[in-house]
């Protein structure tokens, strides 16, 4: 086992055992599928030793939030809003912060479950969206509400990608912008950007309600 792999494993184990996961309550961060206290990793990253600072670079990182869904419906314009009580994934930087540069600009819904949303359309989540707290679906008939209300406590929001660096005190899921800590750039990523995905699921049954994927552009 390499030194960096050993340090990664040790760090994850410390997060699990020294800092109990109960502290997460309904929101959990994971790196390579192991639960961590991400803010501890961010604090460490500011002061890491030079030969250890890329320890988490390129690793799969995920945030999931369960049991905090709020359902709001406006019958006048048939708009359904799924809100995350208390906010969501605030330790991630998802969108680019520079203008006229190529980077992740918004998330587009690529799949929605007709059982819950019928033929309704999900609004995109764009670069001006401040935090993942509300997801809007247009053209939703009121008859669909009961199905959502029945699984409200099981609705889970999941956002995941790869660690691209540290920007604005957050873990970036990309490599675009001015970073406090940057990860070594992989030439392959210039043609194949870091994938960032967001999905809404019924965590009890693994039923997918909606899937969003990142759109990269120069706007």
Secondary structure, DSSP 8 states (H G I E B T S, - for coil): --HHHHHHHHHHHHHHHTS-GGGGTTEEEEETTEEE-HHHHHHHHHT--GGGTTTTTT-EEEEEEES-EEEEEETTTTEEEEEETT-S-TTEE-S--STTSSEEEEEEEEEE-HHHHTT-EE--EETT--SS-EEEEES--GGGHHHHHHTGGGEEEEEEEE--EEETTEEESS--S--SEE----GGGGTS----EEEEEETTTTEEEEEEEEEEE--
